[in-house]
Amino acid sequence: MLIRPPPHNNFTMTDLYIGVISGTSLDAIDVACMAIDQHKPDKFELLHTCSYDIPVDIQQTCRDLISHQTASFIDLLELDTRMGLLFAEAINQLLIQAKLTADDIKVVGSHGQTLFHHPHGDYTNTLQIGNPNVIVEQTGITTIADVRRRDMAAHGQGAPLVPVFHNLMTQEKIDCAVVNIGGIANITYQQRSNDALSTIGFDTGTGNGLIDAYCREYLNQPVDVDGVLARSGAIVPALLQSMLADDYFSLPVPKSTGTEYFNLDWLKNFLATANYAHIDVLATLTELTATSIASTIDTKIIKHLFVCGGGAHNIFMMERLQQALPEISVTTTSALGIDPDWVEACTLAYLAYLTLQGRSGNICSVSGATHEVIMGAVYAK
C-alpha cells in the first residue's frame, strides 16, 4: 500500500470528492481525493492519493472470469461483494492517512472492476463489480457507481470515460492530446470544424494489457518494469504488421475495446506460425502500442502529447512514442500538474461531481451516444 502526500498549492477549496478505480492490471485500487471550486468548476486540486493492494487470489479470480467469461451466480455475487469491501477499505485508508472523516467528503465516484465490456450489437452492455451498497455502508459516504451503462442505454459505447477530465486538464487546447495507456490505450484531443470545437476520444487499441499478460504467462513476472526486457529484444516487423492489420485499428470512431478482445488468445493467433524469443515478442508488443497510438495523431495540428496511466512509467514505450512522433513533444501529464498515476481516479471524482450537480458526464462525439446523459446511479448514505 502506497500513500502519497498532497501537493502544496497556493489555493484551498472546500468541497472534496473521491474517485476510486481498479484497472485492467488488477494489481491495486487507486483512490484520489480532489477539491473542486464550486464557483469555478474548471479549477481543481488533487489533494490526497492512495494505492491499495488487491489480494492475489482476487486478482486471479477476476482474470479467470475475464478470460473464460463464465461463473456461477454465487461466485459472481460473492466477488462483487468482496470487491466492494476492498474499495471501501481503500477509501477508509485514504481518510485515515489524510486525517479526514466521511463528513468531509461530498461523494465517492466508484468505477468498479470491469469484467466484460460489450459495446456492439443489438443488446450492448458492460459489467463492473464492486458493490456500491457495500461501499456506502462501510464508508458512510454517498457513492455514485455504474457510470457506463446510462451512456450505453443512449446508444453510446460507454467508453472511453476519461475524455471529459482530459478536457478539464488541458482546458480544451487544440494543439495537444492526452493518451491514457492502461491495459487498453485511449486518446483525447480537440478538433475545430466550422469555428466550433468538438472532442475526439476513442480507444486506440491495446496498451499495457498484452505486455503484462505475456509477462505473466511466459516469464512468471507481472510486468516488464521500465520496458527493460522489451528494450533488450528486437522488433519483428512481420509480426507487428500482421497485428496492425487487425480490423479494429481501421474502424472509424467512435470505437472502444477491452481485454475481452485484445488478450492472449488474440495474440497467440499471430504467434502460431513462428517461434519468437520472448524478448522479441515484448519489443514488438511495445511497438504495437506506440505505433497504434501514433498513427491516430495528426502532427500538423497536435504539437504536444501528454501520457498518463501505467504506460507513462514504461521508459522504453515512451521512447518509442517519441521516435514515432519526432515532430511533437511527448511527455507525461505531470507537465499539466497531474501525476500520470492518478488521472483515472480523478476522472471518477470529477464524474461524481458532475452527477451530483445534475450535469451530463458523457461526450457524444466520443461515445457515439445520441444525447448527453447524467452518468451513474446515486447510492445515498
matplotlib code that plots the C-alpha trace (Angstrom):
import matplotlib.pyplot as plt

x = [0.0, 1.3, 0.2, 1.3, 1.2, -0.8, 1.0, 1.5, -0.6, -1.4, -5.2, -7.7, -11.2, -13.7, -15.7, -13.9, -14.6, -13.1, -12.6, -11.8, -10.9, -9.1, -7.8, -7.2, -3.8, -5.7, -2.7, -4.2, -7.1, -6.3, -8.1, -7.8, -9.3, -9.8, -11.1, -13.3, -14.1, -17.9, -17.8, -15.2, -15.5, -12.6, -10.4, -9.4, -6.7, -5.6, -5.1, -4.5, -3.9, -3.8, -2.9, -4.4, -3.2, -5.7, -5.1, -3.6, -6.5, -9.0, -6.7, -6.6, -10.4, -11.1, -8.6, -10.1, -13.6, -12.4, -10.6, -13.3, -16.4, -18.2, -19.1, -21.8, -24.2, -22.9, -19.3, -20.0, -22.1, -19.5, -16.8, -18.9, -19.2, -15.5, -14.5, -17.0, -15.3, -11.9, -12.9, -14.3, -11.1, -9.1, -11.3, -11.2, -7.4, -7.1, -9.3, -7.1, -3.9, -5.3, -6.9, -10.3, -13.7, -16.6, -18.4, -15.6, -16.4, -19.3, -19.4, -17.4, -17.3, -16.6, -15.8, -15.6, -13.6, -14.6, -15.2, -16.8, -17.4, -19.8, -20.3, -21.6, -24.7, -28.4, -28.1, -24.9, -23.9, -20.9, -20.2, -18.3, -18.2, -17.6, -21.0, -21.7, -24.1, -21.2, -19.1, -21.7, -22.3, -18.6, -17.6, -20.7, -20.2, -22.8, -21.4, -22.0, -21.4, -22.4, -21.1, -21.0, -24.4, -26.5, -24.4, -24.9, -28.6, -28.4, -26.8, -23.3, -20.4, -19.9, -16.3, -13.8, -14.8, -11.7, -12.0, -14.3, -11.5, -8.8, -10.6, -10.5, -6.8, -5.9, -8.6, -9.7, -6.5, -6.4, -2.7, -2.4, -3.7, -3.8, -3.3, -4.1, -2.0, -3.6, -4.5, -6.1, -5.0, -7.3, -6.7, -8.4, -7.9, -9.9, -10.8, -12.0, -14.6, -16.5, -15.2, -16.6, -14.6, -15.5, -13.9, -12.4, -11.8, -11.5, -9.6, -6.6, -6.1, -4.0, -1.9, -0.1, -2.6, -0.9, 2.5, 1.5, -0.4, 2.6, 4.9, 2.6, 2.1, 5.7, 8.1, 6.5, 6.5, 3.6, 5.1, 8.1, 9.4, 10.5, 10.4, 13.8, 13.0, 11.4, 14.4, 16.7, 14.7, 14.3, 11.0, 9.7, 8.4, 6.3, 4.6, 4.0, 2.4, 0.2, -1.1, -1.7, -3.7, -6.4, -9.8, -10.1, -7.3, -9.0, -12.5, -13.9, -14.6, -16.4, -14.9, -13.9, -12.5, -11.2, -9.2, -12.0, -10.8, -7.1, -6.0, -3.6, -5.9, -5.8, -2.0, -1.5, -3.2, -0.2, 2.4, 1.3, 3.4, 6.8, 8.9, 9.8, 12.1, 10.1, 12.0, 11.3, 7.6, 7.7, 9.6, 7.0, 4.1, 5.5, 5.9, 2.3, 1.1, 3.3, 2.5, -1.3, -1.3, 1.0, -1.0, -4.0, -2.3, -2.2, 1.1, 0.2, -2.3, -1.1, 2.1, 2.1, 1.2, 0.7, 0.8, -0.9, -1.5, 0.9, 2.5, 3.9, 6.4, 7.5, 10.6, 11.1, 7.5, 7.8, 10.9, 9.2, 6.3, 8.7, 10.5, 7.2, 6.3, 9.5, 7.7, 5.9, 6.7, 5.9, 5.8, 3.6, 0.6, 2.9, 3.6, -0.1, 0.1, -1.5, 0.6, 0.0, -0.9, -4.0, -5.7, -8.3, -9.2, -9.5, -11.8, -14.2, -14.2, -15.0, -17.8, -19.2, -19.2, -21.0, -23.6, -24.2, -24.7, -27.2, -24.8, -24.0, -20.8, -20.6, -19.4, -21.5, -18.7, -16.6, -19.0, -21.5, -24.5, -27.4, -27.6, -25.9, -26.8, -26.1, -23.7, -24.1, -26.6, -26.6, -26.4, -27.2, -25.7]
y = [0.0, 3.4, 6.7, 9.9, 13.3, 16.3, 18.9, 22.4, 24.6, 28.2, 27.9, 25.8, 24.6, 23.2, 20.6, 17.3, 14.4, 10.9, 8.8, 5.1, 2.6, -0.7, -1.1, -4.0, -4.6, -5.7, -5.0, -2.2, 0.0, 3.7, 6.3, 10.1, 12.9, 16.0, 19.5, 21.4, 25.0, 25.3, 28.7, 27.9, 24.1, 24.3, 24.9, 21.8, 20.4, 16.8, 16.7, 13.1, 9.7, 6.1, 2.9, -0.2, -3.7, -6.3, -9.8, -12.2, -14.7, -12.0, -10.8, -14.4, -14.9, -11.7, -12.7, -16.1, -14.6, -12.2, -14.9, -17.7, -15.5, -18.0, -18.2, -19.4, -16.7, -17.3, -16.9, -13.7, -12.2, -13.0, -11.5, -8.4, -8.0, -8.8, -6.1, -3.6, -4.3, -3.7, -0.4, 0.6, -0.4, 1.6, 4.7, 4.4, 4.0, 7.3, 9.0, 7.8, 8.9, 12.2, 12.8, 13.3, 12.0, 10.7, 14.0, 15.9, 14.2, 15.2, 11.9, 8.9, 8.1, 4.4, 2.8, -0.8, -3.6, -4.3, -8.0, -7.6, -4.8, -5.4, -2.2, -3.7, -5.5, -5.1, -5.5, -3.7, -3.8, -3.7, -5.3, -3.7, -5.3, -3.7, -3.5, 0.2, -0.6, -2.1, 0.9, 3.3, 1.1, 0.7, 4.3, 6.3, 8.3, 8.7, 6.8, 7.1, 4.0, 2.1, 5.1, 3.5, 1.9, 5.1, 6.2, 2.7, 3.0, 6.2, 4.1, 5.0, 2.7, 3.7, 4.3, 5.9, 7.8, 9.9, 12.5, 14.7, 15.0, 15.2, 18.3, 19.8, 19.1, 20.7, 23.5, 22.5, 23.4, 22.3, 21.8, 18.9, 15.4, 13.2, 9.5, 7.1, 3.9, 1.4, -2.2, -0.5, 2.8, 5.7, 9.2, 12.6, 15.7, 18.7, 19.3, 22.5, 22.4, 25.5, 27.5, 25.0, 22.7, 19.1, 16.4, 13.4, 10.4, 6.7, 3.5, 3.2, -0.5, -2.4, -0.6, -2.5, -5.3, -7.7, -6.9, -7.7, -10.9, -12.1, -11.5, -13.4, -16.3, -16.9, -15.1, -15.5, -11.8, -9.3, -6.5, -5.6, -3.0, 0.2, -1.8, -3.3, -6.7, -5.2, -2.9, -6.0, -7.6, -6.8, -5.7, -8.2, -6.3, -9.1, -9.8, -6.1, -5.6, -8.7, -7.4, -3.9, -5.4, -6.3, -4.8, -2.8, -0.4, 0.7, 1.1, 4.6, 6.4, 6.3, 3.0, 1.2, -2.1, -4.1, -7.1, -9.4, -8.6, -7.8, -10.8, -13.7, -15.7, -12.9, -12.7, -16.4, -16.4, -14.3, -16.4, -19.8, -19.7, -18.9, -19.5, -16.0, -15.2, -13.8, -10.5, -10.0, -10.5, -7.9, -5.5, -6.0, -5.6, -2.4, -1.1, -2.2, 0.1, 3.0, 2.7, 2.3, 5.5, 7.5, 6.6, 8.4, 11.7, 14.5, 16.2, 19.2, 20.0, 18.2, 19.6, 18.1, 14.6, 14.0, 10.4, 9.0, 5.6, 2.8, 3.2, 6.6, 4.6, 2.3, 4.2, 2.2, 2.7, 6.5, 6.4, 4.5, 7.0, 9.9, 8.0, 7.6, 11.2, 13.2, 16.4, 16.8, 16.8, 13.6, 13.8, 12.8, 14.6, 15.8, 18.7, 19.6, 19.3, 15.8, 12.8, 10.2, 7.5, 9.4, 10.7, 7.9, 8.1, 11.9, 11.2, 9.3, 12.0, 14.6, 12.4, 12.1, 15.9, 16.3, 13.7, 15.3, 18.6, 17.1, 17.6, 15.2, 13.4, 11.8, 13.3, 12.2, 12.7, 10.3, 7.5, 7.8, 8.4, 10.1, 12.7, 13.8, 11.9, 12.1, 9.2, 6.8, 5.9, 7.6, 5.4, 7.7, 7.4]
z = [0.0, -1.0, 0.3, -1.3, 0.4, -1.0, -3.1, -1.7, -3.9, -3.1, -3.0, -1.0, -1.9, 0.5, -1.4, -1.6, -3.9, -4.0, -7.1, -6.9, -9.6, -10.3, -13.8, -16.1, -14.5, -11.3, -9.1, -7.0, -6.3, -6.9, -4.7, -5.3, -3.2, -5.3, -4.4, -7.0, -6.8, -6.8, -8.4, -10.9, -11.7, -14.1, -11.1, -9.2, -7.0, -6.3, -2.6, -1.5, -3.1, -2.0, -3.8, -2.1, -3.0, -4.3, -2.8, -5.3, -5.1, -6.0, -8.9, -10.2, -9.8, -11.8, -14.5, -14.8, -15.2, -17.8, -19.7, -19.5, -19.3, -17.2, -13.5, -11.2, -9.8, -6.3, -7.3, -9.2, -6.4, -3.7, -5.8, -6.3, -2.5, -1.9, -4.4, -2.7, 0.6, -0.9, -2.4, 0.9, 2.7, 0.3, 0.7, 4.5, 4.4, 2.5, 5.0, 7.9, 6.2, 5.1, 8.6, 7.0, 8.0, 6.0, 6.6, 4.8, 1.5, -0.7, -2.7, -3.9, -7.6, -8.0, -11.3, -10.2, -11.7, -15.3, -16.1, -19.5, -22.0, -24.9, -26.9, -30.2, -31.4, -30.5, -26.8, -25.7, -22.1, -19.7, -16.3, -13.5, -10.0, -6.6, -4.8, -4.2, -1.4, 0.5, -0.2, 1.3, 4.3, 5.1, 4.5, 5.3, 2.1, -0.7, -3.6, -7.4, -9.4, -12.6, -14.6, -18.1, -18.7, -19.0, -21.9, -23.5, -23.0, -25.0, -27.8, -26.9, -26.2, -22.6, -23.3, -23.0, -19.9, -19.4, -22.2, -20.0, -17.5, -20.1, -21.5, -18.0, -17.7, -21.0, -20.8, -24.3, -26.1, -29.7, -30.0, -27.6, -27.0, -23.9, -24.1, -21.2, -21.5, -19.2, -20.2, -23.2, -24.5, -25.3, -26.6, -26.4, -28.4, -29.6, -33.3, -34.8, -37.5, -38.8, -35.9, -33.4, -31.1, -30.8, -28.7, -30.3, -28.0, -28.5, -27.6, -29.9, -29.0, -26.6, -24.1, -21.3, -21.2, -23.7, -22.4, -18.8, -19.8, -21.8, -18.9, -16.5, -18.9, -20.1, -17.8, -14.4, -13.6, -13.5, -15.8, -17.9, -15.5, -17.3, -20.6, -19.8, -21.3, -24.4, -24.9, -24.9, -27.7, -31.4, -33.0, -35.5, -38.5, -39.9, -36.6, -36.0, -39.4, -39.0, -35.7, -37.1, -39.9, -37.3, -38.3, -35.1, -36.0, -39.1, -37.6, -37.7, -34.4, -32.1, -31.0, -27.8, -26.9, -23.9, -22.8, -23.8, -27.4, -27.0, -24.9, -25.0, -27.3, -29.8, -29.6, -29.9, -33.3, -34.5, -32.7, -34.0, -37.2, -35.7, -32.6, -31.4, -28.5, -25.6, -25.5, -29.2, -28.6, -25.8, -28.0, -30.8, -28.4, -27.0, -30.6, -31.4, -28.6, -29.6, -33.3, -32.9, -30.8, -33.0, -36.2, -34.8, -34.3, -36.9, -36.2, -38.3, -35.5, -32.4, -31.0, -27.5, -26.4, -22.6, -21.4, -18.3, -16.9, -16.3, -19.7, -18.6, -16.5, -19.3, -20.3, -23.5, -24.6, -24.0, -26.2, -28.9, -28.9, -29.2, -32.0, -33.8, -33.3, -33.8, -34.7, -31.4, -27.7, -25.8, -22.0, -19.1, -17.6, -14.8, -17.1, -16.7, -12.9, -12.6, -11.7, -14.5, -11.9, -10.7, -13.8, -13.9, -10.3, -10.6, -13.6, -11.3, -8.7, -11.4, -12.9, -9.4, -9.1, -12.4, -11.5, -8.1, -9.9, -12.3, -15.2, -18.1, -18.0, -21.4, -24.7, -27.6, -30.2, -28.1, -27.1, -30.0, -27.7, -29.3, -26.5, -23.3, -20.1, -16.4, -15.7, -12.8, -10.1, -6.7, -3.6, -0.7, 2.7]

ax = plt.figure().add_subplot(projection="3d")
ax.plot(x, y, z, "-o")
ax.set_aspect("equal")
plt.show()
